[in-house]
């Protein structure tokens, strides 16, 4: 089980959003459904962006397209538009996109690929410290970092291996036990001796394994953003069974995702029942349940009675 502890939220200096897409009134929930709000604004906003919408943008300003998405979903969006220094997304960029009945988050992702097509400076989304959906270029989002500590002890654990299985003479063992001795030597004693390691050896092995884990993470989770891949973000660092990561939210998402974001399970064989969850579970309702009388009985007596 991953243990996650937050050390601090580092306020970022630098580029501020020139334009902020104000959220509209929340869209009406489907008939017969109840919108359940949680105490996590990020979770609520992401749930709203799972709403299926229709986007028909033909030469529309990028800023207007984002406002349209905010109006259809009611999600709080914070777009980092271009400022006087030239940083940020161009609000005047003309976008063309036609999608029908797709999640709003998918529409945002496709729009970002059009306004920031440069692979060296891609655009994406993340959550701000207030839980708003922050949209912008990765170089701009990198200025909003936070420190997280992730336990990797389960990955560092080294299970003992017993390659030499001892031969046990059952007859001799029974005869020895019959004499009331009890002081015989365990047949596993020698193997245990071979498996014992000193604390400094264990610590050294953990550091070596942590280096391999960090290498894998930086190779597969946003590889171009870490220093090891030519980016500006410090690589994760190991300390006492944990790795410390100082990075923006979209990088943390690439590493561990969100614990409150339910995953959709693939359908198993037809012989088994299963439940599939999606982001729409927040507005789902349970139907076709009714109460049935159940009679209770006690073996050897009467319901609710004594002996």
Secondary structure, 3 states (H helix, E strand, C coil): CCCEEEEEECCCCCCCCCCCCCCCCCCCCCCCCCCCCCCCHHHHHHHHCCCEEEEEEEEEEHHHHHHHHHHHHCCCEEECECCCCCCCECCCCEEEEEEEEEEHHHHHHHHHHHHCCCHHHCEEEEECCCCCEEEEEHHHHCCCEEEEEEECHHHHCCCCCCCCCCCCCHHHHHHHHHCCCCCCCCCCHHHHHHHCCCHHHHHHHHHHHHHHHHHHHHHHCCCCCEHHHCCCECCCEEECCEEEEEEEHHHHHHHHCCCCCCCCCCCCCCCCCCCCCCHHHHHCCCCCCCCCCCCCCCCCCCCCCCC
